Structures are given as C-alpha cells and as structure tokens.
Amino acid sequence: MPAFPTLSIAPTWPCEEEREDATIRSEMEGGYQHTRPRYTRIRRRFKVGYHMLPEADKSGANKLDALVTTVREGADSFTWSHPATGTQYTVRFEKIPEYKCVLKNAVTTYYDVEFTLLEV
C-alpha cells in the first residue's frame, strides 16, 4: 500500500479533524424523529493544508502529485500519519489536492495546497 510522501515542510495548523455523522434520521408525521446508526464504525475526515509548498514537493518523484496518480485520485487508499499525534491511518482522498500558485521566483514556485482525507 502506498504511503503519503515525506514533504520538506509541515502542514499548516490547525489540522482539522471531524467524525463522520453516520446517523440515519427519519422524520415522523407526529413530529418526532426516529434514528439509527448507518454503520458499525465511525470514520474520521481530515482537512489538510500546506502553505508555501515548493514545486519539488508538488511534482517531484515520490511526492504529492505522484501519490495522487498512484492512488488514482480517490479510488485507492494509502497510509497517512496524523501530524499532531503520529497515529497512522488508512485513508483515501475525498477531495484531491487543490493547488494555488502563491509565489514564483528564479529558484522555484510555491503553492498553497488543500485536500481532504477520509478514513477507510
């Protein structure tokens, strides 16, 4: 299984994490609501960003673009280490990386990057 690449910079803070709402809700005519769990386990969603990511981390060998291609955008899973806790998660891209070019100089180009990961 592929792993998230080691990049030269740390992700921006805060690294957002939320639990998936896996509740089915049914409204009844009497004004009450019937609920039940949809799944037996709750997945986590992580919103991750990088500020001023160098071009070499974006499109170099074994870097972010290479991972996106390897996992066929969001089709396949990969391992990712939470930057705050170090916990390893098996995730897939729920939203593939979006790049915003923020600086270009004679040496390299820098990007702001955002993507969303969903625990498998």
Buried (B, 14 or more C-beta within 10 A) or exposed (E): EEEBBEBEEEBBEEBEBEEBEEEEEEEEEEEEEEEEEEEEEEBBBBBBBBBEBBBEBBBBEEBBBBBBEEBEEBEEBBEBEBEEEEEEBEBBBBBEBEBEEEEEEEEEBBBBBBBBBBBE
